[in-house]
Amino acid sequence: MKDYSVVFGIDVSKAKLSVSVLIKKKEIGHFDIANDAVGFKSLLEQLQEFAQPVVIFEATGVYSLSLEAFLNYKGYDYVKINPLKAKKLMDNNLRHNKTDRVDAHRLAMIEFITPQALSTQQPKEYRELQAASRYYEELTQDTVKAKNRLHRALQTVFPQIEQLMGTPSGKQYWQLVELYSHPRFVLEDGFEQISSKLQDIAGIGRRKSCNLANSLQNLAKLAYAYYDYDSVQVKLVRRLAQQLIDLEAEKAEIIDYMEEIAPKDDLELYLSVPGIARITALRLIAELGDLRRFKSTNQIDAFVGIDPGRYQSGEYDGHLGISKHGNHIARKILYLAIGQIASASSFNPCHIADYYKAKKQSFHSTGYKKIAITSVHKLIRTLYALIINGQAYDYNVAKLNQRL
């Protein structure tokens, strides 16, 4: 790792950058600038005063993106550090006061005391993939909220309709709720009229529509609504049902867009792992980025935040749980992928599923989460090997090469 004699520590906020300039641990200057093009021009003038400076700043969500774009465009070395990791490193160095100036100075000192690896910007397609994945994540959260709201609203007008299908979810169900958001609407329509309306919903044929119409009539007779059919609450139910339909359509569009711009060869390699389907593969590529930029799987573990934390005090030196300093969305997707791999293993074997199931059945098992995280380590090593070698997953090869 390269040693830098000149370090710019920058504390980033919404409107301002607090900059501390250190040469060999000694602060030679401090200044505040606006977090905009005018401020970056002033920063550039200061950076140009030195031969090979490095900049270190915290990844403060959207507020640090403009600074990152500026440093990439101008070609300066920089370290973008996770706020939790930065706090821990600064606290270890006895940070007692918290001000923008002190934080900027302490950030710069990190690079002298515990030098961090330089950050690199990924190609545009990977940045766009991550943006799409984050958009998909927000749509998913909106979907969960809308489902909960629809459930609560239905309890006041037509709770029995949730019994109509096996799972009260999906486009067909929401379209049906939009049509018959109150039991009175069902009772006013005859059997044939209900059946005819249901056949206009994609995927519902004559036979299914008759069964649903019969069930709807029976459920409507059992219902005793708190709100009348002309209540604003019925309007809310219809709006939420339509909102869920729109959200699912938008999520599908985002996945199609991600597939369009994702590296085709890498996508095929991810999909070759049993249990990893299209959406999971695309989101993993988006959140992990190009795995070739990592020198080892340990770096990927740290990037995701499943590297072990460490606690040292006096003569005691022990390991804590995972650090959780990295990409929490990637960590969640990998965690869920283990369950998918295990479920698919009954008809499509995978060495990761073998390990996961064996550990769960072991008498000395230490808990589901710990086993799942260890399985995530194996999945990361597997994905890395597939990408680096450019070879699809092979169960027999994986069994032969796996670590114990």
TAKA-V252148 format. One record per residue. N is the residue number from 1. RES is the residue in three letters. SS is DSSP state (@ for helix, = for strand, . for the rest). OMEGA is omega in degrees with one decimal (* if undefined). D_CENTER is the distance of its C-alpha to the mean C-alpha in Angstrom with 1 decimal. Layout:
# TAKA-V252148
n=N res=RES ss=SS omega=OMEGA d_center=D_CENTER
n=N res=RES ss=SS omega=OMEGA d_center=D_CENTER
This chain:
# TAKA-V252148
n=1 res=MET ss=. omega=-175.0 d_center=29.9
n=2 res=LYS ss=. omega=176.0 d_center=31.9
n=3 res=ASP ss=. omega=179.1 d_center=33.6
n=4 res=TYR ss=. omega=178.0 d_center=33.8
n=5 res=SER ss=. omega=-179.8 d_center=36.7
n=6 res=VAL ss== omega=-178.5 d_center=35.3
n=7 res=VAL ss== omega=173.6 d_center=32.0
n=8 res=PHE ss== omega=174.1 d_center=30.7
n=9 res=GLY ss== omega=-175.4 d_center=28.6
n=10 res=ILE ss== omega=173.1 d_center=26.9
n=11 res=ASP ss== omega=-172.8 d_center=25.7
n=12 res=VAL ss== omega=170.2 d_center=23.5
n=13 res=SER ss=. omega=-175.0 d_center=23.8
n=14 res=LYS ss=. omega=-173.1 d_center=23.5
n=15 res=ALA ss=. omega=-171.1 d_center=27.0
n=16 res=LYS ss== omega=171.0 d_center=28.3
n=17 res=LEU ss== omega=175.2 d_center=28.0
n=18 res=SER ss== omega=-170.1 d_center=30.1
n=19 res=VAL ss== omega=174.9 d_center=31.2
n=20 res=SER ss== omega=-178.0 d_center=33.1
n=21 res=VAL ss== omega=-178.9 d_center=34.9
n=22 res=LEU ss== omega=170.7 d_center=35.9
n=23 res=ILE ss== omega=-178.3 d_center=38.3
n=24 res=LYS ss=. omega=175.9 d_center=38.7
n=25 res=LYS ss=. omega=-179.1 d_center=37.2
n=26 res=LYS ss== omega=179.5 d_center=39.6
n=27 res=GLU ss== omega=179.0 d_center=38.5
n=28 res=ILE ss== omega=179.9 d_center=40.5
n=29 res=GLY ss== omega=175.8 d_center=39.0
n=30 res=HIS ss== omega=178.9 d_center=36.6
n=31 res=PHE ss== omega=176.4 d_center=35.8
n=32 res=ASP ss== omega=178.1 d_center=33.6
n=33 res=ILE ss== omega=177.1 d_center=32.5
n=34 res=ALA ss== omega=177.9 d_center=30.7
n=35 res=ASN ss=. omega=-179.9 d_center=27.1
n=36 res=ASP ss=. omega=-175.6 d_center=28.3
n=37 res=ALA ss=@ omega=179.6 d_center=30.3
n=38 res=VAL ss=@ omega=178.3 d_center=33.5
n=39 res=GLY ss=@ omega=-179.8 d_center=32.0
n=40 res=PHE ss=@ omega=176.6 d_center=30.6
n=41 res=LYS ss=@ omega=177.0 d_center=34.1
n=42 res=SER ss=@ omega=178.4 d_center=35.5
n=43 res=LEU ss=@ omega=179.6 d_center=32.9
n=44 res=LEU ss=@ omega=178.8 d_center=33.8
n=45 res=GLU ss=@ omega=179.0 d_center=37.5
n=46 res=GLN ss=@ omega=179.6 d_center=36.8
n=47 res=LEU ss=@ omega=-177.7 d_center=34.7
n=48 res=GLN ss=. omega=177.7 d_center=37.6
n=49 res=GLU ss=. omega=-174.4 d_center=40.0
n=50 res=PHE ss=. omega=-174.3 d_center=38.7
n=51 res=ALA ss=. omega=-176.3 d_center=38.6
n=52 res=GLN ss=. omega=177.9 d_center=35.2
n=53 res=PRO ss=. omega=172.6 d_center=33.2
n=54 res=VAL ss== omega=-178.8 d_center=29.6
n=55 res=VAL ss== omega=175.7 d_center=27.2
n=56 res=ILE ss== omega=180.0 d_center=24.8
n=57 res=PHE ss== omega=178.2 d_center=22.5
n=58 res=GLU ss== omega=175.2 d_center=19.5
n=59 res=ALA ss=. omega=-175.3 d_center=16.2
n=60 res=THR ss=. omega=177.2 d_center=16.7
n=61 res=GLY ss=@ omega=-175.9 d_center=14.0
n=62 res=VAL ss=@ omega=-174.6 d_center=15.7
n=63 res=TYR ss=@ omega=-178.6 d_center=19.1
n=64 res=SER ss=@ omega=-175.3 d_center=19.1
n=65 res=LEU ss=@ omega=-179.9 d_center=18.1
n=66 res=SER ss=@ omega=177.3 d_center=21.7
n=67 res=LEU ss=@ omega=179.0 d_center=23.1
n=68 res=GLU ss=@ omega=178.7 d_center=20.9
n=69 res=ALA ss=@ omega=179.0 d_center=22.0
n=70 res=PHE ss=@ omega=-178.7 d_center=25.6
n=71 res=LEU ss=@ omega=176.3 d_center=25.6
n=72 res=ASN ss=@ omega=-177.9 d_center=24.3
n=73 res=TYR ss=@ omega=-178.1 d_center=26.9
n=74 res=LYS ss=@ omega=174.9 d_center=29.7
n=75 res=GLY ss=. omega=179.4 d_center=28.8
n=76 res=TYR ss=. omega=175.7 d_center=28.7
n=77 res=ASP ss== omega=178.6 d_center=27.1
n=78 res=TYR ss== omega=175.2 d_center=24.5
n=79 res=VAL ss== omega=174.5 d_center=22.2
n=80 res=LYS ss== omega=-171.2 d_center=19.0
n=81 res=ILE ss== omega=177.6 d_center=18.4
n=82 res=ASN ss=. omega=-177.8 d_center=15.8
n=83 res=PRO ss=@ omega=179.1 d_center=17.6
n=84 res=LEU ss=@ omega=178.8 d_center=17.7
n=85 res=LYS ss=@ omega=179.0 d_center=19.2
n=86 res=ALA ss=@ omega=-179.8 d_center=21.5
n=87 res=LYS ss=@ omega=-179.2 d_center=22.7
n=88 res=LYS ss=@ omega=179.8 d_center=23.5
n=89 res=LEU ss=@ omega=-179.9 d_center=25.4
n=90 res=MET ss=@ omega=178.0 d_center=27.2
n=91 res=ASP ss=@ omega=177.0 d_center=28.2
n=92 res=ASN ss=@ omega=178.6 d_center=29.6
n=93 res=ASN ss=. omega=173.2 d_center=31.8
n=94 res=LEU ss=. omega=174.7 d_center=33.2
n=95 res=ARG ss=. omega=-179.3 d_center=31.7
n=96 res=HIS ss=. omega=-178.8 d_center=33.7
n=97 res=ASN ss=. omega=177.6 d_center=33.5
n=98 res=LYS ss=. omega=171.3 d_center=30.5
n=99 res=THR ss=. omega=179.6 d_center=31.3
n=100 res=ASP ss=@ omega=-178.1 d_center=29.8
n=101 res=ARG ss=@ omega=178.9 d_center=32.6
n=102 res=VAL ss=@ omega=-179.9 d_center=32.2
n=103 res=ASP ss=@ omega=178.6 d_center=28.5
n=104 res=ALA ss=@ omega=178.9 d_center=29.1
n=105 res=HIS ss=@ omega=-179.5 d_center=31.8
n=106 res=ARG ss=@ omega=176.3 d_center=29.9
n=107 res=LEU ss=@ omega=178.8 d_center=27.0
n=108 res=ALA ss=@ omega=-178.9 d_center=29.7
n=109 res=MET ss=@ omega=177.9 d_center=31.3
n=110 res=ILE ss=@ omega=-175.5 d_center=28.2
n=111 res=GLU ss=@ omega=175.1 d_center=28.8
n=112 res=PHE ss=@ omega=-173.8 d_center=32.4
n=113 res=ILE ss=@ omega=178.3 d_center=31.9
n=114 res=THR ss=. omega=-175.6 d_center=28.7
n=115 res=PRO ss=. omega=-179.5 d_center=27.9
n=116 res=GLN ss=. omega=178.1 d_center=24.3
n=117 res=ALA ss=. omega=179.4 d_center=23.3
n=118 res=LEU ss=. omega=175.6 d_center=23.2
n=119 res=SER ss=. omega=178.3 d_center=20.1
n=120 res=THR ss=. omega=178.1 d_center=20.1
n=121 res=GLN ss=. omega=178.8 d_center=18.8
n=122 res=GLN ss=. omega=176.7 d_center=17.5
n=123 res=PRO ss=. omega=-174.5 d_center=19.2
n=124 res=LYS ss=@ omega=-176.2 d_center=18.7
n=125 res=GLU ss=@ omega=178.6 d_center=17.3
n=126 res=TYR ss=@ omega=176.7 d_center=14.3
n=127 res=ARG ss=@ omega=178.6 d_center=13.7
n=128 res=GLU ss=@ omega=176.5 d_center=14.2
n=129 res=LEU ss=@ omega=179.3 d_center=11.8
n=130 res=GLN ss=@ omega=177.6 d_center=8.9
n=131 res=ALA ss=@ omega=179.0 d_center=10.4
n=132 res=ALA ss=@ omega=179.1 d_center=10.6
n=133 res=SER ss=@ omega=178.8 d_center=7.0
n=134 res=ARG ss=@ omega=176.4 d_center=6.4
n=135 res=TYR ss=@ omega=178.2 d_center=9.6
n=136 res=TYR ss=@ omega=179.3 d_center=8.8
n=137 res=GLU ss=@ omega=178.9 d_center=6.3
n=138 res=GLU ss=@ omega=176.9 d_center=9.3
n=139 res=LEU ss=@ omega=178.2 d_center=11.7
n=140 res=THR ss=@ omega=177.4 d_center=10.5
n=141 res=GLN ss=@ omega=176.8 d_center=11.0
n=142 res=ASP ss=@ omega=178.8 d_center=14.3
n=143 res=THR ss=@ omega=178.8 d_center=15.3
n=144 res=VAL ss=@ omega=180.0 d_center=15.2
n=145 res=LYS ss=@ omega=-179.2 d_center=17.2
n=146 res=ALA ss=@ omega=177.2 d_center=19.6
n=147 res=LYS ss=@ omega=179.5 d_center=20.2
n=148 res=ASN ss=@ omega=179.0 d_center=21.2
n=149 res=ARG ss=@ omega=179.1 d_center=23.4
n=150 res=LEU ss=@ omega=178.6 d_center=25.0
n=151 res=HIS ss=@ omega=-179.3 d_center=25.9
n=152 res=ARG ss=@ omega=-179.0 d_center=27.5
n=153 res=ALA ss=@ omega=-179.2 d_center=29.4
n=154 res=LEU ss=@ omega=-179.5 d_center=30.7
n=155 res=GLN ss=@ omega=-177.2 d_center=32.2
n=156 res=THR ss=@ omega=-177.4 d_center=34.6
n=157 res=VAL ss=@ omega=-176.3 d_center=35.7
n=158 res=PHE ss=. omega=-177.0 d_center=35.2
n=159 res=PRO ss=@ omega=-176.4 d_center=33.4
n=160 res=GLN ss=@ omega=-176.5 d_center=35.1
n=161 res=ILE ss=@ omega=178.3 d_center=33.3
n=162 res=GLU ss=@ omega=177.8 d_center=30.2
n=163 res=GLN ss=@ omega=-171.8 d_center=32.5
n=164 res=LEU ss=. omega=-178.9 d_center=33.2
n=165 res=MET ss=. omega=-179.1 d_center=30.5
n=166 res=GLY ss=. omega=178.7 d_center=29.0
n=167 res=THR ss=. omega=-179.8 d_center=25.6
n=168 res=PRO ss=. omega=-178.6 d_center=25.7
n=169 res=SER ss=. omega=179.0 d_center=22.8
n=170 res=GLY ss=. omega=-173.8 d_center=22.5
n=171 res=LYS ss=@ omega=-179.8 d_center=24.3
n=172 res=GLN ss=@ omega=-179.2 d_center=27.7
n=173 res=TYR ss=@ omega=-177.6 d_center=27.6
n=174 res=TRP ss=@ omega=176.1 d_center=26.4
n=175 res=GLN ss=@ omega=179.2 d_center=29.1
n=176 res=LEU ss=@ omega=177.8 d_center=31.6
n=177 res=VAL ss=@ omega=179.5 d_center=30.7
n=178 res=GLU ss=@ omega=178.8 d_center=31.2
n=179 res=LEU ss=@ omega=-174.4 d_center=34.6
n=180 res=TYR ss=. omega=-177.2 d_center=35.8
n=181 res=SER ss=. omega=178.5 d_center=34.2
n=182 res=HIS ss=. omega=-177.7 d_center=37.4
n=183 res=PRO ss=@ omega=-179.0 d_center=39.9
n=184 res=ARG ss=@ omega=180.0 d_center=42.7
n=185 res=PHE ss=@ omega=178.1 d_center=41.4
n=186 res=VAL ss=@ omega=-176.1 d_center=41.5
n=187 res=LEU ss=@ omega=179.1 d_center=45.0
n=188 res=GLU ss=@ omega=178.8 d_center=46.3
n=189 res=ASP ss=. omega=174.8 d_center=45.3
n=190 res=GLY ss=. omega=-178.2 d_center=47.3
n=191 res=PHE ss=@ omega=-177.1 d_center=46.0
n=192 res=GLU ss=@ omega=179.6 d_center=46.5
n=193 res=GLN ss=@ omega=177.7 d_center=44.9
n=194 res=ILE ss=@ omega=-178.9 d_center=41.7
n=195 res=SER ss=@ omega=179.9 d_center=41.6
n=196 res=SER ss=@ omega=179.5 d_center=42.1
n=197 res=LYS ss=@ omega=-178.1 d_center=39.3
n=198 res=LEU ss=@ omega=179.4 d_center=36.9
n=199 res=GLN ss=. omega=175.3 d_center=37.8
n=200 res=ASP ss=. omega=177.0 d_center=36.5
n=201 res=ILE ss=. omega=-178.0 d_center=33.0
n=202 res=ALA ss=. omega=177.4 d_center=31.6
n=203 res=GLY ss=. omega=178.3 d_center=31.8
n=204 res=ILE ss=. omega=179.9 d_center=34.5
n=205 res=GLY ss=. omega=-176.7 d_center=37.9
n=206 res=ARG ss=@ omega=-176.4 d_center=41.3
n=207 res=ARG ss=@ omega=-178.9 d_center=41.2
n=208 res=LYS ss=@ omega=-179.0 d_center=37.8
n=209 res=SER ss=@ omega=178.6 d_center=38.7
n=210 res=CYS ss=@ omega=178.4 d_center=41.9
n=211 res=ASN ss=@ omega=-179.7 d_center=40.2
n=212 res=LEU ss=@ omega=179.4 d_center=37.6
n=213 res=ALA ss=@ omega=179.0 d_center=40.5
n=214 res=ASN ss=@ omega=179.2 d_center=42.5
n=215 res=SER ss=@ omega=179.6 d_center=39.7
n=216 res=LEU ss=@ omega=-179.9 d_center=38.9
n=217 res=GLN ss=@ omega=178.9 d_center=42.6
n=218 res=ASN ss=@ omega=179.4 d_center=42.8
n=219 res=LEU ss=@ omega=-180.0 d_center=39.7
n=220 res=ALA ss=@ omega=179.2 d_center=41.0
n=221 res=LYS ss=@ omega=-179.7 d_center=44.3
n=222 res=LEU ss=@ omega=-173.2 d_center=42.7
n=223 res=ALA ss=. omega=174.2 d_center=40.7
n=224 res=TYR ss=. omega=-170.8 d_center=42.0
n=225 res=ALA ss=. omega=175.5 d_center=39.9
n=226 res=TYR ss=. omega=179.3 d_center=39.8
n=227 res=TYR ss=. omega=177.9 d_center=39.5
n=228 res=ASP ss=. omega=-176.6 d_center=41.7
n=229 res=TYR ss=. omega=-178.5 d_center=40.8
n=230 res=ASP ss=. omega=-179.9 d_center=41.3
n=231 res=SER ss=. omega=175.7 d_center=39.0
n=232 res=VAL ss=@ omega=179.1 d_center=36.2
n=233 res=GLN ss=@ omega=176.7 d_center=34.0
n=234 res=VAL ss=@ omega=176.4 d_center=34.5
n=235 res=LYS ss=@ omega=178.3 d_center=33.4
n=236 res=LEU ss=@ omega=179.6 d_center=30.2
n=237 res=VAL ss=@ omega=-179.2 d_center=29.6
n=238 res=ARG ss=@ omega=-179.8 d_center=30.1
n=239 res=ARG ss=@ omega=179.6 d_center=27.8
n=240 res=LEU ss=@ omega=177.9 d_center=24.9
n=241 res=ALA ss=@ omega=179.1 d_center=25.6
n=242 res=GLN ss=@ omega=178.3 d_center=25.7
n=243 res=GLN ss=@ omega=179.0 d_center=22.5
n=244 res=LEU ss=@ omega=176.7 d_center=20.7
n=245 res=ILE ss=@ omega=-179.4 d_center=22.4
n=246 res=ASP ss=@ omega=-179.5 d_center=21.3
n=247 res=LEU ss=@ omega=179.2 d_center=17.6
n=248 res=GLU ss=@ omega=178.1 d_center=17.7
n=249 res=ALA ss=@ omega=-179.5 d_center=19.6
n=250 res=GLU ss=@ omega=176.7 d_center=17.3
n=251 res=LYS ss=@ omega=179.0 d_center=14.3
n=252 res=ALA ss=@ omega=177.8 d_center=16.7
n=253 res=GLU ss=@ omega=179.6 d_center=17.7
n=254 res=ILE ss=@ omega=178.9 d_center=14.4
n=255 res=ILE ss=@ omega=177.3 d_center=14.0
n=256 res=ASP ss=@ omega=179.1 d_center=17.6
n=257 res=TYR ss=@ omega=178.7 d_center=17.1
n=258 res=MET ss=@ omega=179.0 d_center=14.4
n=259 res=GLU ss=@ omega=-179.3 d_center=16.9
n=260 res=GLU ss=@ omega=-175.0 d_center=19.6
n=261 res=ILE ss=@ omega=-178.3 d_center=18.4
n=262 res=ALA ss=. omega=175.9 d_center=16.7
n=263 res=PRO ss=. omega=-172.0 d_center=19.2
n=264 res=LYS ss=@ omega=-178.4 d_center=21.2
n=265 res=ASP ss=@ omega=179.7 d_center=22.4
n=266 res=ASP ss=@ omega=179.7 d_center=19.1
n=267 res=LEU ss=@ omega=179.0 d_center=17.8
n=268 res=GLU ss=@ omega=179.3 d_center=20.9
n=269 res=LEU ss=@ omega=177.1 d_center=20.5
n=270 res=TYR ss=@ omega=-178.4 d_center=17.1
n=271 res=LEU ss=@ omega=-179.7 d_center=18.6
n=272 res=SER ss=. omega=177.7 d_center=21.6
n=273 res=VAL ss=. omega=-178.5 d_center=20.0
n=274 res=PRO ss=. omega=179.0 d_center=21.2
n=275 res=GLY ss=. omega=178.0 d_center=18.7
n=276 res=ILE ss=. omega=-178.1 d_center=15.9
n=277 res=ALA ss=. omega=-170.4 d_center=16.3
n=278 res=ARG ss=@ omega=-175.5 d_center=15.6
n=279 res=ILE ss=@ omega=179.4 d_center=12.2
n=280 res=THR ss=@ omega=-179.7 d_center=10.7
n=281 res=ALA ss=@ omega=-178.7 d_center=12.6
n=282 res=LEU ss=@ omega=-178.5 d_center=11.6
n=283 res=ARG ss=@ omega=175.7 d_center=7.9
n=284 res=LEU ss=@ omega=176.7 d_center=8.8
n=285 res=ILE ss=@ omega=-178.7 d_center=11.2
n=286 res=ALA ss=@ omega=-175.2 d_center=9.2
n=287 res=GLU ss=@ omega=179.1 d_center=6.8
n=288 res=LEU ss=@ omega=-178.2 d_center=9.9
n=289 res=GLY ss=. omega=-179.6 d_center=12.4
n=290 res=ASP ss=. omega=-176.9 d_center=16.0
n=291 res=LEU ss=@ omega=-178.9 d_center=16.7
n=292 res=ARG ss=@ omega=-179.0 d_center=20.3
n=293 res=ARG ss=@ omega=178.5 d_center=19.8
n=294 res=PHE ss=. omega=179.9 d_center=19.5
n=295 res=LYS ss=. omega=180.0 d_center=22.9
n=296 res=SER ss=. omega=177.9 d_center=22.0
n=297 res=THR ss=@ omega=175.8 d_center=19.4
n=298 res=ASN ss=@ omega=177.0 d_center=19.9
n=299 res=GLN ss=@ omega=177.7 d_center=18.4
n=300 res=ILE ss=@ omega=176.6 d_center=15.2
n=301 res=ASP ss=@ omega=179.4 d_center=15.3
n=302 res=ALA ss=@ omega=179.4 d_center=15.6
n=303 res=PHE ss=@ omega=-179.5 d_center=12.9
n=304 res=VAL ss=@ omega=-179.7 d_center=10.4
n=305 res=GLY ss=. omega=176.4 d_center=12.5
n=306 res=ILE ss=. omega=173.7 d_center=14.4
n=307 res=ASP ss=. omega=-176.0 d_center=17.6
n=308 res=PRO ss== omega=172.9 d_center=20.3
n=309 res=GLY ss== omega=-177.3 d_center=21.5
n=310 res=ARG ss== omega=178.0 d_center=25.2
n=311 res=TYR ss== omega=-179.1 d_center=27.9
n=312 res=GLN ss== omega=179.3 d_center=31.3
n=313 res=SER ss== omega=-178.1 d_center=34.3
n=314 res=GLY ss=. omega=-179.4 d_center=37.9
n=315 res=GLU ss=. omega=-178.7 d_center=38.6
n=316 res=TYR ss== omega=177.9 d_center=35.4
n=317 res=ASP ss== omega=-175.8 d_center=32.6
n=318 res=GLY ss== omega=-179.2 d_center=29.8
n=319 res=HIS ss== omega=177.4 d_center=26.2
n=320 res=LEU ss== omega=175.4 d_center=23.7
n=321 res=GLY ss== omega=-179.7 d_center=20.4
n=322 res=ILE ss== omega=-173.0 d_center=17.3
n=323 res=SER ss=. omega=-177.1 d_center=16.8
n=324 res=LYS ss=. omega=-179.9 d_center=13.2
n=325 res=HIS ss=. omega=-169.9 d_center=13.7
n=326 res=GLY ss=. omega=-176.4 d_center=11.0
n=327 res=ASN ss=. omega=-174.5 d_center=7.3
n=328 res=HIS ss=@ omega=179.1 d_center=6.1
n=329 res=ILE ss=@ omega=176.3 d_center=2.4
n=330 res=ALA ss=@ omega=179.6 d_center=5.0
n=331 res=ARG ss=@ omega=-180.0 d_center=7.3
n=332 res=LYS ss=@ omega=-178.5 d_center=6.4
n=333 res=ILE ss=@ omega=178.2 d_center=6.6
n=334 res=LEU ss=@ omega=179.7 d_center=9.6
n=335 res=TYR ss=@ omega=179.2 d_center=11.0
n=336 res=LEU ss=@ omega=-179.3 d_center=11.2
n=337 res=ALA ss=@ omega=179.2 d_center=12.6
n=338 res=ILE ss=@ omega=177.3 d_center=15.4
n=339 res=GLY ss=@ omega=179.1 d_center=16.6
n=340 res=GLN ss=@ omega=179.4 d_center=16.7
n=341 res=ILE ss=@ omega=179.4 d_center=18.6
n=342 res=ALA ss=@ omega=-179.4 d_center=20.9
n=343 res=SER ss=@ omega=-177.0 d_center=21.6
n=344 res=ALA ss=@ omega=-171.8 d_center=22.5
n=345 res=SER ss=. omega=-179.4 d_center=24.7
n=346 res=SER ss=. omega=177.8 d_center=27.7
n=347 res=PHE ss=. omega=179.1 d_center=28.4
n=348 res=ASN ss=. omega=-171.0 d_center=26.4
n=349 res=PRO ss=. omega=178.6 d_center=26.7
n=350 res=CYS ss=. omega=-177.5 d_center=24.3
n=351 res=HIS ss=@ omega=178.0 d_center=25.2
n=352 res=ILE ss=@ omega=177.1 d_center=21.8
n=353 res=ALA ss=@ omega=177.9 d_center=22.7
n=354 res=ASP ss=@ omega=-179.5 d_center=26.2
n=355 res=TYR ss=@ omega=-177.0 d_center=25.2
n=356 res=TYR ss=@ omega=-178.1 d_center=22.8
n=357 res=LYS ss=@ omega=179.9 d_center=25.6
n=358 res=ALA ss=@ omega=180.0 d_center=28.3
n=359 res=LYS ss=@ omega=179.7 d_center=26.7
n=360 res=LYS ss=@ omega=-178.2 d_center=26.1
n=361 res=GLN ss=@ omega=-176.6 d_center=29.8
n=362 res=SER ss=. omega=178.0 d_center=31.1
n=363 res=PHE ss=. omega=-177.5 d_center=33.4
n=364 res=HIS ss=. omega=179.6 d_center=31.9
n=365 res=SER ss=. omega=-175.7 d_center=28.3
n=366 res=THR ss=. omega=177.6 d_center=26.7
n=367 res=GLY ss=. omega=-174.7 d_center=24.0
n=368 res=TYR ss=@ omega=-174.9 d_center=21.2
n=369 res=LYS ss=@ omega=-179.8 d_center=18.3
n=370 res=LYS ss=@ omega=177.8 d_center=20.2
n=371 res=ILE ss=@ omega=-179.7 d_center=20.9
n=372 res=ALA ss=@ omega=179.7 d_center=17.4
n=373 res=ILE ss=@ omega=176.8 d_center=16.3
n=374 res=THR ss=@ omega=177.2 d_center=19.4
n=375 res=SER ss=@ omega=176.1 d_center=18.5
n=376 res=VAL ss=@ omega=175.2 d_center=15.1
n=377 res=HIS ss=@ omega=-179.4 d_center=17.5
n=378 res=LYS ss=@ omega=179.7 d_center=19.5
n=379 res=LEU ss=@ omega=178.2 d_center=16.9
n=380 res=ILE ss=@ omega=178.5 d_center=15.9
n=381 res=ARG ss=@ omega=179.9 d_center=19.6
n=382 res=THR ss=@ omega=-179.9 d_center=20.1
n=383 res=LEU ss=@ omega=179.9 d_center=17.7
n=384 res=TYR ss=@ omega=179.8 d_center=19.1
n=385 res=ALA ss=@ omega=179.9 d_center=22.6
n=386 res=LEU ss=@ omega=-177.5 d_center=22.1
n=387 res=ILE ss=@ omega=-178.4 d_center=20.9
n=388 res=ILE ss=@ omega=-178.0 d_center=23.6
n=389 res=ASN ss=@ omega=-180.0 d_center=26.3
n=390 res=GLY ss=. omega=-177.8 d_center=25.4
n=391 res=GLN ss=. omega=178.9 d_center=26.3
n=392 res=ALA ss=. omega=-177.5 d_center=24.8
n=393 res=TYR ss=. omega=175.8 d_center=24.3
n=394 res=ASP ss=. omega=-175.0 d_center=27.6
n=395 res=TYR ss=@ omega=-177.2 d_center=27.9
n=396 res=ASN ss=@ omega=177.5 d_center=31.3
n=397 res=VAL ss=@ omega=-179.4 d_center=30.4
n=398 res=ALA ss=@ omega=178.3 d_center=27.3
n=399 res=LYS ss=@ omega=-177.8 d_center=29.6
n=400 res=LEU ss=@ omega=-173.3 d_center=32.1
n=401 res=ASN ss=@ omega=-173.3 d_center=29.9
n=402 res=GLN ss=. omega=175.7 d_center=27.6
n=403 res=ARG ss=. omega=178.1 d_center=28.0
n=404 res=LEU ss=. omega=* d_center=29.3
